């Protein structure tokens, strides 16, 4: 099921959620996959959940590099 921007639960879980630990996010992703979440589904911007996760990682790396 998608929300109005086309994001699925997997897309939302792939985004950085500072109130959740890495382990909690990983467990949620695992559970969504076990229940059949479609890893190929795209949001309204044509991004998969993996695309969303990669953007998060790149932004975090750029921010960390800027602090050095």
C-alpha positions in Angstrom: 0.0 0.0 0.0 1.3 3.5 -0.9 0.8 6.8 0.7 -0.1 10.0 -1.3 3.6 10.5 -2.3 3.8 6.9 -3.4 6.0 5.8 -0.5 5.5 2.3 0.9 6.3 1.2 4.5 9.6 0.0 3.2 10.4 3.4 1.7 9.6 5.0 5.1 11.7 2.5 7.0 14.6 3.2 4.6 14.6 6.9 5.6 16.7 8.1 8.6 14.5 8.0 11.7 16.7 9.3 14.6 14.2 8.1 17.2 14.9 4.5 16.2 18.0 2.5 16.6 19.8 0.9 13.7 18.8 -2.5 15.1 15.1 -1.5 15.3 15.1 -0.3 11.7 16.9 -3.4 10.5 14.3 -5.6 12.3 11.5 -3.6 10.8 12.9 -4.0 7.3 13.4 -7.7 7.8 9.8 -8.1 9.0 8.4 -6.1 6.0 10.4 -8.3 3.7 9.2 -11.5 5.4 5.6 -10.3 4.9 6.2 -9.7 1.2 7.2 -6.1 0.8 8.0 -5.4 -2.8 11.6 -4.2 -3.0 11.0 -3.1 -6.7 8.1 -0.8 -6.0 8.8 2.9 -6.8 7.5 6.0 -5.2 6.2 9.0 -7.1 9.8 10.1 -7.8 10.6 6.7 -9.3 12.8 5.7 -6.3 12.9 2.3 -4.7 13.4 1.9 -1.0 17.1 1.0 -1.8 17.4 4.3 -3.6 16.1 6.1 -0.6 18.5 4.3 1.7 21.4 5.0 -0.5 20.6 8.8 -0.5 20.5 8.7 3.3 23.9 7.0 3.5 25.5 9.5 1.0 24.0 12.5 2.8 25.3 11.2 6.1 28.8 10.6 4.6 28.9 14.1 3.1 27.8 15.6 6.4 30.5 13.6 8.3 33.2 14.7 5.7 32.2 18.3 6.1 32.8 18.1 9.8 36.5 17.1 9.4 
